[in-house]
Amino acid sequence: MYTLGLFVCFIVLAFLYNILVAGPRMRQEAEAAPRITMDEVKPFWDRLEQDCLPFARIHIREAGNQKVRGRRIGGAPMRFEDESDWPVSQVTGRPMMFLGQVDFSEIRGLEGFPENGILQVFTSFEMVGDDGECERVIRWDAEPSGNAKMDIPEEIKKQSRHTKFFSNRARQTGLCLDFEPGVAIAHPYIWPYNEEGDVYLENRLPENDAVARIIDTWEERADEISESYGTHWMGGYPRFVQEDIRVWSEKFQKLDRTLLHLGWDDDIQLGDAGEANLMISREDLIKRNFQKSVLTWDCS
């Protein structure tokens, strides 16, 4: 009871402090600060639309023919002639999860992306270092000629803490994909836009009603942009549950293209509403230097 009483007193004191001290102080600072002008907010939102990138929403088919070269999440990857072994994690020593395979001959309209060739991504979902990078293996064949799939390891077929992110259907059969071309508007909460556009977070007041309306709808507009991306996609921009890793890691700030983004649905649960981003620089994308891509995932 004594501990509970102290906790209640602390809550009450914190509430009174916010009402009687912090609140009035913030209002005084806001009144004294320069007003937020239209020249600050409008160019920011205009730039988000101007910086739009082509992308392709990924839709998962309920059923479909699992072609050897077909595009899919999970299941069995195509066997490349010079890379026939299933990748093993250097962290856990276990077979990696097969994240997915893309046949670029089935996708059109993504600037800088290949027109042919197959890209495969494997991961253990284990972090390597403190900067958010995830262990992964990238396989790329510009002119694939094989006609066989790899055998899925028994450790991947079984449900365990190492395979729990994918459903049985995703791991054992694979999810057939369709692509919907579109245009992705830049999001205000990813780098570098979140470094320059959070004027509404500063303790300042708008100069007029027009500016106030933009600030009042800031969160709603940001949510609309995020929802327009869909759940899974290629191209466009990344999306993060926590903070964009490029904000605090300079070595990642060159990663300005999204090779693949996976969200969460009935078959893919990357932690608690987690999201995965495979990112690369435009320069490396054009040069097909896929080994320089970086995989991250985070959850709430």
C-alpha positions in Angstrom: 0.0 0.0 0.0 2.9 2.4 0.8 4.4 1.8 -2.6 1.0 2.3 -4.3 0.5 5.5 -2.4 3.9 6.9 -3.5 3.0 6.0 -7.1 -0.3 7.9 -6.9 1.4 10.9 -5.3 3.9 10.9 -8.1 1.2 10.9 -10.8 -0.7 13.7 -9.1 2.4 15.8 -8.7 3.4 15.3 -12.4 -0.1 16.2 -13.5 -0.1 19.4 -11.4 3.4 20.3 -12.6 2.2 20.1 -16.2 -0.9 22.1 -15.5 0.7 24.8 -13.3 4.3 25.1 -14.5 5.1 23.3 -17.8 1.9 24.3 -19.7 2.1 28.1 -19.0 5.9 28.1 -19.7 5.3 26.4 -23.1 2.5 28.9 -24.0 4.8 31.8 -23.1 7.6 30.4 -25.2 5.2 29.8 -28.1 3.9 33.4 -27.9 7.5 34.8 -27.9 8.7 32.6 -30.8 8.5 33.6 -34.5 5.3 32.5 -36.2 5.3 29.5 -38.5 4.9 30.9 -42.0 3.4 29.5 -45.2 6.8 29.8 -46.8 8.0 27.1 -44.3 5.2 24.5 -44.6 3.9 24.7 -48.2 7.3 24.1 -49.9 7.9 21.1 -47.6 4.7 19.4 -48.6 5.2 20.4 -52.3 8.6 18.7 -52.2 7.1 15.4 -50.9 4.9 15.2 -54.0 7.7 16.4 -56.4 10.0 13.7 -55.0 7.6 10.8 -55.8 9.2 7.6 -57.0 7.7 4.7 -59.1 6.9 1.6 -57.1 4.9 -1.6 -57.4 2.5 -2.7 -54.7 2.7 -6.4 -54.0 -0.5 -8.4 -53.7 -0.5 -11.9 -52.5 -2.6 -14.4 -54.4 -4.7 -16.9 -52.5 -3.6 -19.6 -54.9 -1.3 -19.8 -57.9 1.2 -21.9 -59.8 4.6 -21.9 -58.2 6.8 -21.6 -61.3 10.5 -22.2 -60.8 11.3 -18.6 -61.9 8.2 -17.1 -60.4 8.0 -14.2 -58.0 7.1 -15.2 -54.5 7.6 -14.7 -50.8 8.9 -17.9 -49.0 8.6 -21.4 -50.4 11.4 -22.9 -52.4 13.8 -20.6 -54.4 15.0 -21.4 -57.8 18.4 -23.2 -57.8 21.1 -21.2 -59.3 23.8 -23.3 -61.0 26.7 -21.7 -59.1 24.9 -21.4 -55.8 23.1 -24.6 -54.9 23.4 -24.7 -51.1 20.8 -23.2 -48.8 22.4 -20.3 -46.9 23.2 -20.9 -43.2 23.2 -18.1 -40.6 26.6 -17.1 -39.3 24.9 -16.1 -36.1 22.7 -19.1 -35.2 24.2 -21.8 -37.4 20.7 -22.6 -38.7 19.3 -22.4 -42.2 18.2 -18.9 -43.1 14.6 -18.0 -43.9 13.9 -17.5 -47.6 12.5 -14.0 -47.7 11.6 -14.0 -51.4 12.4 -14.1 -55.1 11.7 -11.6 -57.8 11.9 -12.2 -61.5 12.4 -8.7 -62.9 11.2 -9.7 -66.4 7.7 -9.7 -64.7 8.0 -6.1 -63.5 8.0 -2.9 -65.6 8.2 0.8 -64.9 10.6 0.9 -62.0 13.3 3.4 -62.9 16.8 2.0 -62.4 15.6 -1.6 -61.8 16.7 -4.5 -64.0 14.5 -5.6 -66.9 15.6 -9.2 -66.5 17.3 -11.4 -64.0 16.3 -13.0 -60.6 17.0 -11.6 -57.2 16.7 -13.8 -54.1 16.9 -12.7 -50.4 17.6 -14.9 -47.4 17.8 -13.8 -43.8 18.0 -15.0 -40.2 16.3 -11.9 -38.9 19.3 -11.6 -36.5 20.9 -8.2 -36.0 24.6 -7.8 -37.0 25.9 -4.7 -35.1 24.2 -1.9 -33.3 23.0 0.1 -36.2 19.9 -1.9 -37.2 21.4 -3.9 -40.0 20.1 -7.5 -40.3 22.0 -10.6 -41.4 21.1 -11.5 -45.0 22.3 -13.3 -48.1 21.6 -11.8 -51.5 21.7 -13.9 -54.6 21.5 -12.4 -58.1 21.5 -14.0 -61.5 21.3 -11.7 -64.5 20.6 -14.6 -66.9 19.2 -17.5 -65.0 19.2 -20.8 -66.9 18.2 -23.4 -64.3 14.9 -25.1 -64.2 14.8 -26.6 -60.7 13.9 -25.5 -57.2 16.0 -25.9 -54.0 14.9 -28.4 -51.4 13.5 -26.6 -48.3 15.4 -27.6 -45.2 13.3 -29.5 -42.6 14.3 -26.9 -40.0 12.5 -24.3 -42.1 9.4 -26.4 -42.6 8.9 -26.8 -38.9 7.3 -24.1 -36.7 9.9 -22.8 -34.2 11.1 -19.5 -32.7 13.5 -19.3 -35.6 10.8 -19.6 -38.2 7.8 -18.1 -36.5 7.8 -14.9 -38.6 6.3 -16.8 -41.5 3.2 -18.9 -41.6 3.3 -22.6 -42.5 1.9 -21.7 -45.9 4.6 -19.0 -46.5 7.5 -21.3 -45.5 6.4 -24.6 -47.0 4.5 -23.5 -50.1 5.3 -19.9 -50.7 3.1 -16.9 -51.5 2.5 -16.1 -55.2 2.7 -12.4 -56.0 1.1 -9.9 -58.3 2.4 -6.4 -58.9 0.4 -3.2 -59.2 2.4 -0.2 -60.7 2.0 3.1 -58.9 3.8 6.2 -57.7 4.9 6.7 -54.1 4.9 10.1 -52.5 7.7 10.8 -50.1 6.8 10.5 -46.4 7.4 13.3 -44.0 8.8 11.0 -41.3 11.6 9.4 -43.2 15.1 10.7 -43.8 15.9 13.4 -45.0 12.5 14.9 -44.8 12.1 14.5 -41.1 15.3 16.5 -40.6 13.7 19.6 -42.1 10.0 19.5 -41.9 8.8 19.0 -38.4 7.9 22.6 -37.9 4.7 21.6 -36.2 6.7 20.0 -33.4 8.5 23.2 -32.6 6.8 25.3 -29.9 5.6 27.9 -32.3 2.2 29.3 -33.4 1.0 29.6 -37.1 1.0 33.0 -38.7 -2.6 32.6 -40.0 -5.5 30.2 -40.4 -4.2 28.8 -43.7 -1.0 27.7 -42.0 -2.9 26.4 -39.0 -5.0 24.2 -41.3 -1.9 22.6 -42.8 -0.5 21.9 -39.3 -3.8 20.6 -38.0 -3.9 18.0 -40.9 -0.2 17.1 -40.7 -0.7 13.7 -39.0 -3.7 12.9 -41.2 -1.8 13.6 -44.4 1.2 11.6 -43.2 -1.1 8.6 -42.4 -2.7 8.9 -45.9 0.7 8.8 -47.6 1.8 5.8 -45.5 -1.5 3.9 -46.2 -1.2 4.6 -49.9 2.0 2.4 -50.0 0.0 -0.7 -49.1 1.5 -3.6 -47.2 4.3 -5.0 -49.3 6.0 -3.3 -52.3 9.1 -2.8 -54.5 10.6 0.6 -55.3 9.3 3.8 -53.7 10.3 4.6 -50.2 10.9 2.5 -47.0 8.6 2.5 -44.0 9.6 2.0 -40.4 7.8 1.2 -37.3 10.4 2.9 -35.1 12.8 5.5 -36.5 14.4 5.6 -39.9 17.9 4.2 -39.3 19.3 6.7 -41.8 18.6 9.5 -39.3 21.4 8.5 -36.9 23.7 6.3 -39.1 25.5 8.3 -41.8 26.7 5.2 -43.6 23.1 4.3 -44.4 22.1 7.8 -45.7 23.2 6.8 -49.3 20.4 4.1 -49.3 17.8 6.1 -51.3 16.0 3.2 -53.1 13.9 0.4 -51.8 14.4 -3.0 -53.3 11.8 -4.7 -51.2 9.5 -3.8 -48.3 7.5 -6.4 -46.4 4.8 -5.4 -43.9 2.6 -7.7 -41.8 -0.5 -9.7 -42.7 -1.9 -13.2 -41.9 1.2 -14.9 -43.3 4.0 -12.6 -42.4 4.4 -11.4 -38.7 7.8 -9.8 -38.2 7.4 -9.4 -34.5 4.7 -7.1 -33.3 3.4 -5.4 -36.5 7.0 -5.4 -37.8 8.3 -4.1 -41.2 11.3 -5.1 -43.2 13.2 -2.9 -45.7 15.8 -4.0 -48.2 17.4 -0.8 -49.3 20.2 0.2 -51.7 21.6 3.4 -53.2 20.5 4.4 -56.7 24.1 4.2 -57.9 24.5 0.6 -56.7 21.1 -0.3 -58.0 22.0 0.9 -61.5 25.3 -1.0 -61.3 23.5 -4.1 -60.0 25.7 -4.1 -56.9 23.0 -5.9 -54.9 25.6 -7.1 -52.3 25.7 -3.5 -51.1 22.1 -3.5 -50.1 21.1 -3.4 -46.4 18.2 -5.3 -44.8 16.6 -3.9 -41.7 13.5 -4.8 -39.7 11.8 -3.3 -36.7 8.6 -3.7 -34.8 6.5 -2.0 -32.1 
